[in-house]
Amino acid sequence: MIKAKHFHAIGVSYKTADIDLRGQFSLNDTQLHALFLEAKELGISNFLVINTCNRTELYSWTSEYKTLVNLLCDHSGGDKKTFDQIGYSYTDRDAYHHLFRVGTGLESQILGDFEVIGQIKQSFYRSKKMQLAQGPLERLINAVIQSSKRIKTETEISSGATSVAFASVQYILKNVSAISEKNILLFGTGKIGANTCENLVKHTQNDHIVLINRTQEKAEKIAGKFPVRVKPYGELTSAIHQSNVLIVATGAQKPTVSSDLIHNTKPLLILDLSIPRNVAPEVNALPNVEVIHLDELSQITDATFEKRKKFIPQAEQILTEVENEFYIWLEHRKYVPTLKAFKKKLTQIEGFDSQWETEMSPDQMAQKLTGQIAAYLRSNPKEADKTVALLNEVFQLTPENHS
């Protein structure tokens, strides 16, 4: 007997794991690609991966959640024993609800962080590109995007900037005096690096910010938008030596800044915005060097954060409205196979078109009758199961199952 498919969500996040444990389960592009290929081999048709500094989560309709746990552990640096200790799983409505909360910033380490919805859109684009995003997943993601937009426009839960990039710049402004005169080096120009660069330019009034990236073209692309300078990767050591503030936002799986790169005699503040850590642990022990990681930045609360908390009930109400609309669509969707089978059966009945005084073709008439039944099911949800069962019995239908 084939097990019925349910919607599952599994993952690890800042709520269940510290930086180093989360880092074990984070995925680079190569690992992600291999994970998607195996998902296709397993016959999964709808699959989403959210892979950010705060969480790594997998979502799909499968017969059991362990399929997703195995995929994550097989393709990341994490193992099943560790996952059992720090991981979590949700099924059906709990899983849908969790994705809605993640997508609307209600589960973010910095409340109201709306960068996550952009990351979800990118994740969905990858699923689509890999042909692992059919109708159900697209409908679900669109509903999450809709709830995110409404919460952002109808509440003040995102008042003020609410991202890791903004938090890092706020930390610098509070802890480094005369920041406009200091030398700032940004190492890594991915999504977080680019956002940090924009916030640095906007809030520090510093006109001598330096960017370094392994791929220089990426750094130059960002430098085209902002008044910053680009240096080649080979000059990283000397650039660090000249800096007062170093921001590390590379996407590497192993530390890219080790103690042998640092020869500073003056104080150096290092902000590591990477998961896993990109600043080696021994750097903390160097004299005149202070290392702050993004988990510490995310814990910084201020008056604006307290203000945002007041809008949580309003945000949750909006989320519930959009979520319920999605559940209604989901409920109706389970009747689609029967309606398709009914339409097919009608067109196969001998003399079906001659029984009606109409210019409609058999297909058009079948479509019209099927549409009327679908409308009845929507208007009478309590009668839906009984009606579908009757259709199946009377017309001896064999609906095709779909996930």
N, C-alpha and C positions, 0 to 999 in steps of 0.2 A: 504493500500500500504506500502511495506517495504521500509524504508529509505535506500538509498545507503550508504555504509560505506566509510569514508574518514580517512586519516591518521591524527591523532591529537597529539599534544604535549601540556601539561599543566605543570605549576610549579611555584616555587618561587626561587629566587636566590639572591646573594649578590647585584645584580644590582637593585633589587626592594625592598629588605627588609634587616633590620639590623639583628644582631646576634640573638636577642631575638625573633623577629618575625619569622626568619628562623627556629629557634629552635622549635617553635610550630608545624611546618610542617615536621620536621625530623622524621624518622621512625626507631624504633629499630627492632631487628630480629623477635620478637613476632608479632609486628604490621605488618611488611612486609609479614609474612606468612599468617596472617589473610586476608590481602589485596589481596594477590594472590588467596587465596581460594574463595573469593567473586568474583574476576574477572572471575574465571572458572565457577562459578555458573551463571554468567551473559552471558555465552557463548562466552566470548572473547577468540580468538585463538592465537593472537600474542600480547604480552604485555611486556613492559620493564619499569623498575623503576631505575632511577639514584638517589642515595641517598648519597650525600657527604657533607662535611663541607660547601661547597659553594652553593649547590643547592639541591632541591628535585623536581624531574620531572617524569612524567608518560607519556608513549608513547603507542599508539595503534591505530588499525583501528577500529573505532566505528561509529555509525550513528550520534552521537553528542558528542562534547567535554565535556559536563556537566556530562556525565557518569564517566569520569576520575576525574573531580573536586569532585564529590560526593564520589568516592572511597578514594581520598586523605583526604578529610575532615572527613570522617567517621572513618578512621583508624589512623589518627594522632591527635595531640592535637590542631590542627587549626580548624577554623570554616569558613563557606562560606562567611560571612560578611567580615572577614579579608582577605580571598582569593580574593574577588572582589576588594579590595583596593590595594593589593600588588602582586597578581598573574598575570599570563599571559597565553595566549593560542595561538597556531599556528595550521594552517590546511594545509594539503597536501604539496605542494612544500616548503612553509614557514617552515613547521614542519620538513621536511627532512633536509632542509638547516640548521636549528637550531641545529639538532642533529650532523650534520657534523662539525659545528663550535665548539660545545661543545667537541666532540671527538678529535678534533685536537688542543685543547688548546687555540683556538682563543677567546673563551668566558670565559677563566679562570681568576680568580682574579689576579693570577700571570701569566702574558702572557707566553704562551709556556709551561705551566705545563702539562707534559705528564703523570703524575700519573693518570689523569682522564681516559685515554684510558684503563688502567689496571682495573679501577673501572667499566668501561662499560663492559669489558670482563667478570668480575665477576657477574655483573648484568644480562648479557645475559645467563651465566651459570645457574643462579638461575631460569630464565625464562624457560630454556630448561629442567631443573630438575623438574619443576612444569608442564611440558608439555604445556607451553604457548609460544613456539617459533617454528613456522612452517617455511616453505621456504622463504616467503617474509621478515620476520624479520632477518633471518639468512643472507640472501643476503645483506640486508641493513647494518647490523653490520659489515659484511666482507668488504663492501665498505668503511665504516667509518674507520675501522682498516687500510685498504690499504692507504687511504689518510693521516692518522696519520703517518704511516711508511714513506711514501714518503716525507712528510713535514719535518720529523725529519732528514732524510738522505740527502735531497736535499737543505735544507735551514739551516740557523744558528739561527732560532727563539728559539731554546732551548739551545743555547750556555750557558755554565755554568749550574749549577743545578737550577731548577725552581720549587721547591715544597715548601709547607708550612713547611715541616721538615727542608729543607735547610735554608729557611728564618728565622726560629726560631734560628738555630745555628749561622747564620750570625749576628743576633741581639745580641746574647750572646757574641760573639767574639768582637763586637764593643762596648758593654756597660759594660762588666765585665772584670776588669783588672786581670792579672795573672790567667787566667781561668784554666790553667793546675793544679794549686794548690788548686782550690776551690772544695767544695763538691757539686756534682750534683745528684739530685734525679729525676728519671723518673717514674711517676706514671701512669700506663696504657700501655699495650704492644700490642695494636691492630695494624692495618696497619700503621697509622701515628706514633704511638709510636715506632714501629720497625724501620721505616725509620729515625726517629729522633735519635734513638740510634745509628744507623749506621753512621749518619752524625756527631754526637757528638764524637764518637770514631775516626773518620777520620780527623776531623778538630780541635779538642781541645787539643790533646795529653794528655788527662786526663785519668789516670789509676785507678781512684777510683769513677767511676760512679755506682750508686745503682739503681736497678730496683725493683719496687713493683707492683704487679698486684693482683686483687681479686683471680684469679685462678693462683696459683703459678707455675703450670706446664708450662703455656704459657710464663711466664717470664724466666723460666729455659731453655726453648727451644731457646729463643733469646740469653740468656747468654752463650749457647753452641757455638754460632757463634762469640761472641765478648768478649774482656777482661773486663767484668763488673761483679758486685756482685748482688746477689738476696737476698732480705730480705722478711720475711713473711708479709702479709697484717696487721697482728696485731701490727707490729712495725712501722706503718705509722707515728704516732705522733712523736715518738722519731727520726725517720729518717728525718722528716721535720725540727725538732729542730736543727739537726746537719748540715743542708744544707745551702748553699749560693744561689743555684739556684734550683727551683722546676719546672719541666715541667709536666703539667697535660694533658694526652691524653687518658682519659677513654671514653668509649662509653655510659655512663649513661645518662638517660633522665633528671635526677635532679642533683644538685650540689653534688659532692663527697668530696670537700674540703671546710670546713666551718671554721669560726674564732676560734672555740673551739679546732681545731687541731693544731693551730699555737701558739707557745709560744717563738718565736724568739726575742732575744734582738739585735742581729746583723742584718744588712740589708739582706733582702730576696727578690730575683727577682722571680716572678711566671709568667710562660708563660702558658696560657690556650689555648690549641689547639683543644678544643672540641666544638661540636655543638650538643645540646644546651650547654650553659655555664656550666662547671663543677666546677668552683670556685664561691662560693657564693658572691653576691654583697658586703656584709658587710666586706669581707676580704680587700677590697680596702681602708677602713678607718683605718686599723691597722697601728700603727707606724712602721717604718722601712721596710714596705712591699710595693712593687710595682707590680701591676698586669697588664700584657700585653696580649691582646686577639689576636687571629689569624687575625681578620680583620685589626687590626693596623699593624701587621707584613706584611700583604699582600700589604699595602700601601707604604712600604719602597721601594723607587725606587733608582736605582744606575746606573752607567755607562753601565753595561751589559744589564740592562733592556732597556735603550735607544737604544742600539745597536740592540737588538732583534726586536724593533719596525720597523726598516728599512726593515725587511724581511716579514712583513705582506702582501704586495702586491704579492710577490712570492708565499707565502703560500696559499693565496686566489686563485691564478691561478691554483695551483695543486688541491686544493679542488674542484674548478669548473670542472676541467677535469674529476675527478673521479665521481663527483656528476652527471655529464651529462651522463656518461656511465651507471650509475644506472638508470637514467630516461629512457634511451633507453630500458633497460631490462624491466622496469616497464611498458612501453608503449606496448611492445610485449606481456607481460604477460596477458594483458586484452583479448587477442585473444585466449588464451589457451583453455577456455571452448568450443569455437566454433570448434577448431581443434580436441578436444577430441570427441565432438559430431559428427563431420564429419567422423572421423575414425571409430567410433562405427556404424554409418549409413552404411558405405561402407561394413563392414563385415556382415551386416544384409541383404544386397541386394542378392536376390536369384540368384544363378548362377554366382556370382561375380568372383569366381576363374576360371570358365570355359571360361570366356570372354577374358582371357589373355593367350597367349602362353608362359607360364613361369613355372618354378619349384617352384616359391614362393607360400607360403600359403596365404590365404586371409588376415590374420593378417599382414604378411610381406608386401604384396602389399599395404594394407591400410596405413601401417606405412610409406612406401616409398612415396606415393602420399601426405600424410599429411606433411611429411618432405619437399617436394618440394613446397607446398603452404606456409609453415612456412618460407622457404628461400626467397620466392617471397615477402612476407610481410616485411621481414627484409630489403630487397633490395629496396623496393618501399613503404616507409612509407606513402607517400602522397596518395597512392591508397589503403592502408590497410583497412580503415573503409569501403570503397565502396566494396572491395573484400569480406570482412567478411559478410557484409549485403547481398551480392549476394549469398554466400554459404548458409546462413541461409534460404533465400527465396527459392532457387532452391531445396535444400535437406530437407526443412521443419524441420530444426534442432531446438532442445530445449536445448541450452547450460545451464549447471549447474552453478549458480553464485558462486563466491568465493571471500573472503576478501583478 
